[in-house]
Amino acid sequence: MTRRDLAKRLGRQFPGITGTDARELLDLFLDAMKAGLRSGDTVEIRDFGVLRVKKSSPRNARNPRSGETFTTKTKNVVRFKQSRILKGILK
């Protein structure tokens, strides 16, 4: 499902909202989530799941072309943990 599909579904669910308004609402929602994650907050959506930022540890890697080994840097990675309700729906 794409962003466009989500906006269309929003528009169908709420007939008073135009397609443009639905896209704007969806964009505002996603921007708020991104801003929260960027600032280090945890984004929790009840009955859906939790998004949080974790630091990945450095690891040894290898360039497949040259065979050279190197150590990667730490980086921020978004992790998603699904809720029990979502887990039950997907079974």
N, C-alpha and C positions, 0 to 999 in steps of 0.2 A: 504494500500500500504506500503510495507516494503522498507528498504534501498536498498535491492537487486533489487526490482522492479524499483525503481527510477534510479539506475545505468544502468539497462538494457534499460530503456526508453531513457536515455541519449545516450547510445551507438547506439541505433537505429536512434535517431534524428541526430546524427553526425557520419556518417559512418567511418570517419578517426580516430575515437577514439576507442581504444580497451576497452574491458570490465574492465581490470585492471585500465586503465587510468580513465575511468568513475567512478569507485569506489573511486579512489584517489581524483578526483575532488570533488566528493560529500562529502568525509570525510574532505577535506580541508575547504569546505564551512561550514559544520556543526561545525567544530572546531573553525572557526572564529566567528561564531554566539555564541558558548559557551563561548569563551574568552571575547567577548563583554559583554555578560550578566554577567559574573563573575566579570568584572571590574565595573559594574553598568551602562553601556551604554544601550541605547534603540536600538533595532534592528528593523529597518523599511524596509520592502520590499514593494515597491510601487505596488499597485493593488492587494496586498495579505493581508497584515496586519502589526501589530506592536507587538513586544514582549518586555516586560519590566519586571524588577524585582521590586517587592513590598515587604514590610515587613508585615507579618501577625501579628495581635495584639494578645496578650495573651488571652486565653479563659479558661473557666472552663470545665473540662472533667471528665469522670468517667470511672474507670476500671470496665468492665462488670463482671469479675469474683469475685472480692472482694467487689465491690460496693464503693470502696474508691474514693473520689473526689480529684482532684488536678488541678493546673493551668499550662497550657502549656506555653512554652517559645515562644518568638517571633522568627520567622524564615523567611528566604527569600523564596518567591514564585514567579514563573514565570506566568505572565498574558498575554493572547493573545487577541488582539482586531482586529477583521476582518475589512477589508476595505469595503467601500460601493460597490465597484465592485464585490468583492468576495461574499458579502451578496446578491447582485442581481443575481449572477450566481447560488447560492444555493437555491434560492426561487423556 
